[in-house]
Amino acid sequence: MSEHKVCECPECGVGKANFPAIAYCEGMPLRNEIEGRSGAGLAEATSACTAAIAERFGAGPVDGKTRAHIVMAEN
């Protein structure tokens, strides 16, 4: 049996563009994928992500919705 929920935070504002970049690249399972591959290291990947977010949304505060998919499976 499994259960799936979607949780949303309607107004989640963060500081500069590097905050979400650090969260995604260094604070989630994506970190393991970045570190496990050859090529750019964690710092380089975070820097590239920061640049992409700043290019799209600006270097100032980044506001938006945060969404999490939570899946629970039981035997």
C-alpha positions in Angstrom: 0.0 0.0 0.0 1.3 3.5 -0.8 0.2 7.0 -0.2 1.0 10.1 -2.1 0.7 13.7 -0.8 1.6 17.0 -2.3 2.5 19.7 0.2 2.7 23.4 -0.9 4.1 26.4 0.8 2.2 29.3 -0.8 4.6 32.1 -0.1 8.2 31.0 0.4 10.7 33.8 -0.1 14.4 33.4 0.2 17.4 35.7 0.1 19.7 35.9 -2.8 19.8 33.5 -5.8 22.5 31.4 -4.1 20.1 30.2 -1.3 17.9 28.0 -3.5 21.0 26.9 -5.5 22.7 25.7 -2.3 19.4 24.0 -1.1 19.0 22.1 -4.4 22.6 21.2 -5.1 23.9 20.6 -1.5 20.9 19.8 0.6 19.0 17.2 -1.4 19.7 13.8 -3.0 20.9 15.7 -6.1 24.1 16.3 -4.1 25.0 12.5 -4.3 24.5 12.6 -8.1 26.7 15.7 -8.4 29.5 14.2 -6.2 29.2 10.8 -7.9 29.9 12.1 -11.4 33.2 13.2 -12.9 33.5 16.7 -14.2 32.3 19.7 -12.2 32.5 19.4 -8.4 29.8 20.4 -5.9 31.1 24.0 -5.7 31.1 24.4 -9.5 27.7 22.9 -9.8 26.3 25.2 -7.1 27.9 28.2 -8.8 26.4 27.3 -12.2 23.0 26.8 -10.6 23.3 30.2 -8.8 24.1 31.9 -12.1 21.2 30.3 -13.9 18.7 31.3 -11.1 20.1 34.9 -11.1 19.9 35.1 -14.9 16.2 34.0 -14.9 14.9 35.7 -11.7 17.5 38.4 -10.9 20.2 38.5 -8.2 17.9 39.8 -5.5 15.4 38.0 -3.3 13.7 35.0 -5.0 10.1 34.5 -4.2 7.9 31.6 -5.3 6.1 28.4 -4.3 7.8 25.4 -2.9 6.3 22.0 -3.5 7.2 18.6 -2.1 5.9 15.2 -3.2 5.8 12.8 -0.3 5.4 9.1 -1.1 5.1 6.5 1.7 5.2 2.8 0.9 4.4 0.1 3.4 4.9 -3.7 3.1 
